[in-house]
Amino acid sequence: MKAVQISRYGDVGVLSVTQDALRPAASGGKVVVEVKFASLNPADSMLRMGYMAKMAPLTFPATLGTDLAGVVVETGAGVSGLSNGDMAYGTASLLGGGTGAFAQFAGAPAGTLAKVPDGLGLMEAAAVPLTAVSALEIIDEKLKVRKGQRLLIHGGSGGIGTIAIQLAKHRGAFVTTTVLGASAAAYAKALGADAVIDAQKESFETTLSGYDFVLDTVAGETYRKSFAVLKEGGSIISMLERPNTELMAQFGVTALFQGTQVTSARLDAVSDLIRRQIIKVHVDRVFPVDQVKDAFQARESGNVRGKIVLSFT
């Protein structure tokens, strides 16, 4: 089968499309999905570049990919809720017990998959799992965002930002977001953001204060400067940065790290939000799998509105 694999860590040059990768089989508690579409996440780039090598070293050749959507073709013992022929979406990351989503067939724990909601195509479904579940966990479970609270989202035009803006607005928050460039600003405004700051022109830390929450998907100086915009007792949560205890003490706030856990139950909750049109999925571009290097370069350029998707059809 065809699969996107690496045989060493590095830049996009280490990516190769293997034609004869071994097709996975469904063992107990797992299913095999015939992948129609898969989407790229920052975690896929980090895994490729070796940033997780100490925590979770890969055995090469390794198949990359986290998010997928396709058709269930095999179910292992003990699997319930999914049957052969079901349209399913979810995750199949190597780090989560899967065989890698960037392949014609992917094995995944049944607990990281769910049925695709009615009315959502497989292409759009592939863009949902990690970003939407991350937003759900952050907005509803960890920060518990409520009406009238003020939330700053860094990277509002990206995958997580796209969903987080919509969900936070539905919960009644006042949402400010930072983006790069005028087109990204227009995109974030169209999603419902109350205020948009073009980080190429403005410094958010000099204009904002008294925020209840910050959601950081950018890291670095952006993360460190964000502590100053929080009110005492506020919280900052980052997809990339571990909590900075010194800044926590200095500003009297709580810092959290987001390690997303995609589960069938959370995917079902996301499906409900999609069916009710509370959140809409945005696919920026679709690349055939043979152009996977171009797809990664596009995602890593930072000039993305929503998600980049790979097609296996």
C-alpha positions, 0 to 999 in steps of 0.5 A: 500500500502507499504510505508517507514515511520517513527513515530519519528525522529532518526537514521535508526532504526526509519525506517519501511516498512508499508504494509497498508499505505493509498493510495493517491488520485489526488486532483486539480493540482496533480497527483498520480504516481505508483512508480517503483523506488525512490532514496535517497538524503541527504535531506531524511536523514536530514528529518528523523533525525529531522534537519528540525523539527523546520522549517517543523515539520512532522505529524507522521506517515510520509512517506519519500522520494523525488525523484521518477520515475514511471507511472502516474495512476491518474490526478487531475483537472487542470493538463496538460502535463501529462496523465494516462500511462505516464512514469514520474519522479520528486519529491513528498516530503512532504515538497514540497506538495507531499505525500512522494516518498518512497511508491508504490503510491505517490501524487505529484504536477504536476509542480514537474514532467515531462515525462521521456526522451526517452532512459532513464530507470525508474531506472536511471530516479529516480536518476535524479531529485533533483541532476540534477536540483540542478546542473542545477540551480547552474551551469547555473542559479546562478553561470552562469559558462562559458568557462575558469572559474575555479570551485571547487566542493566538493564531486565530487563522490556524486549525485550532484557532478556527474552531476555538473562535467559533466555540468560544463565541457560542459560549458567549465570550468576548474573543480577541485573536492575533494573526499574521497579515490582512487576509488572515485578519479578515478570515478571523473576523469572519469566524466571529472574532470580536477583535483582531490584531495583526501581529505584523503591525501591532503589539498585543501586549501593549494594547490588551489587559484584564483578560480571563484567558489566553489560548496560545498556539504560537509559543516563544515570545508570544507565550511569554508576553501573554502573561501580562495581558491576564488579570490576576487569577486568569489562566493561560493554556498553550499547545506548545509551551510547558507552564512557566512557573516564574511568570505564573508567580510574577503575575498571579495566574495559572499556566497549563499545557494542553496535551489533547486526548482524542476519544470517541466521546469527544469526537461525538461531542464535536459531531453534535456541534457540527450538526448544529452548525455551531462550528464549521470546518475550513479546509484551506487546500487539498494536496494529492498524497504524492505532493506531500512535501508541498503540503508540509511546506504549505502548512509550515509557511504559516499562511494557512486558513484552517487545515491542509488536507492530503487526498488518497482518492 
